[in-house]
Amino acid sequence: MPLGKKFFSQSTVDLARALLGKYLVYGDLRGKIVETEAYLYHDDPGCHASRGMTPRNAPMFGPAGHTYVYFIYGMYHCLNVVSGKTGEGEAVLIRALEPIEGLALMQKRRKTAKAKNLCSGPGKLCQAFGITRKHNNLNLLEGSPLNGGLHIANSREKPEIVCTTRIGLSAGQDLPLRFYIKDNTFVSVF
């Protein structure tokens, strides 16, 4: 069952933690969210919205529960869940998934049979799930008919969470805003 407005309206850091153990679902594909990073509007130079709204980052400014998909390095898409207050650009990057259903299609898209390499990074998981800029600014809230089936489903798992600094950034990398499920082998980097 997709999650509702109340879930996505949590603070960005709380949402980054709460997403762990939930499921990203798109058509016949399902993966457990095992790693996230929070990006904050205030005092976070690593956040795309830290310098204000642009056409690229506009979805980050709300409402919570929408997608923010961007393209980096000329080859990778990254999926974020918009969070925080409307008007303050915040989001949670989905960094890694544990593949659960639809592995054959993920393997075909990623050109690898190794389950560990299917979704262990933000670009990898978008490639495996077929997520592109066309998925930008979609409503992930329960019952939304316009999201093409992309949603985050609930789970009863209460994982043990590790908090550490973010990776792959030149600014804001020292902030403890990266979260992952302890001992999960599908995390991108330990």
N, C-alpha and C positions, 0 to 999 in steps of 0.2 A: 504494500500500500504506500503511495506517495506521501511525503511529509507536507504539512500545512504551514500557513503563514506564521503561526506562533513559533514553530521550530526555527525558521529562517530569520526571525526578528531578534534573536539573541545577539549579544555583543559579538563582534568579529572573532575575538579570541575564544569565547565560549563556543561559538559555532564551529570553529576550526577543530576544537576538541570533540564536540558532539557529533561531527560527521564521521569520525573514526568508528568503524564497525558497521556503518550504514552501507547501502548498496547503490551504486550507480547502475541504472538500467536504461538500455536503449534497444528497443526491439527485442531480439532473442539474446542479446548480450547482457551479462550481469557480472559486476566485479565489486568486491568488498573494498571500501575505502580504507587504506591502511596508512596513508601519510598525507598531511595537509600543511599549508603555511598560511598564516594570517598576514594581511597587508592593511595597514592602518592609515587613515587620512592625516592625522596629526603626528608630527615628530617621527615620521617613517620615510626616509629618503628612498627606500627601495620600492615604495608604493607608486604605481603608475599615476595615481591621482594627487600625489603630493604637491604638484605645481599647478593644480587646477584642472578644470574640465577641458577636454579636447574631443574632437569627433571620435577618435579611437577609444578613449576611456569613458565616454559618456554613460554606458550602461552601469559603471561602477557607482554612479551617484544615485542609484535606486530605481525602483524599490528592491528591498531584500527579497531573495528567492528567485532572482533572475540569473541568467548566465552572462558571463563576460568571457568571450573567447578572443584571444589575440594570437598573432602570428609573429614568431621570432626567428632570427638567424636565417630568414628566407626559406625555412623548411619545416618548422614545427608549429603546431597549434597548441595552445594551453587553455585548459578549462578552469574557470573560476566560478564560485558561487557568490553573488553579490550579497553583502551583509551590511550591518550597521544602519545608521539613520539615513533616511532619504536626504540627499543634498550633501552628504559627506561620503566621498568616494572610498569605499572599503570593499574588500572581497577576500575570499578564501580560495587559494590555489589548491586544486586536487593534484597532489604530487605522485601518488602511486595507488594502484589497485591490486588486489589479489584476484586473478581471473577465476570466475565461478562457472559461468555458462556461456556457450558460444565460442569455445576455444578454437574450433576449426576455422571459423571466419577470422578470428583475431590472428591466428597463425598465418593465414593466407595474406592478410593485410600487412602484417609485420615481417613476413618472409622468414619466419623462424618457427621451429617446433618447440623451442625451450620456453616453458611456461614462465619462468623467471624473467625472461626478456620481453614478455608481451606488454606489460603495463607498469614496469618499474621505473617510471619517470613520467613527467607531465606530457612531453611530446609523444612518448611511446603509447600512453593510454589513449590519447586522442587519435593517433593513427590506428590503433587496434579497434577502437569503437567507431571510426569514421567521423569523428567530430571535427568540423571545420568552422570557418567564419560564418557560414550559413546558420550555425547554431548560436550565434551571438545574440544576446538580449532576449532569450526565450524564457518564458515563465515556467519555473519548476514546481509551482504550487500544485497541490492535489486538484484533480479535476480540470486542469487547463487543457483545452482541446487543441491549442495552437503550438504545442511544444514537440510535436512529432513523436511522442512517446518517450522522449528523454526525461527522466526524473530520478529522484533519489528516494529509495524505499527504506522504510524503517527496519530495524532489527532489534532483538532483545539483548544483543551482546553488550557487555560492559567491559571493554578491553582495558588492560593496564597500559597507560599512556606515558610515553617519554617526551619530554620537552627539551628542545635544544635550539641552537641558532640556525638560521636559514642558510641555504647553500646556493651557489651559482649567481650571487649578486656582487656588484661592485660597491654599492652603497646600502647601508642598513643590514649588512650581513651579521653584525654582532648582536642583533636583537633576538631574544629567545622566543621566536614566534613560529617555530617548526615543531610539529607534533606527529608522532607515529606510534603504532601499536608495537609494544615491546616484543622482541624476539620474532616478529613476522618477517619471513624470508623474502617477501615481495617489496619491502621498503627499498627506495632507490639507493640510498647511501646510509650506512650506519655510522 
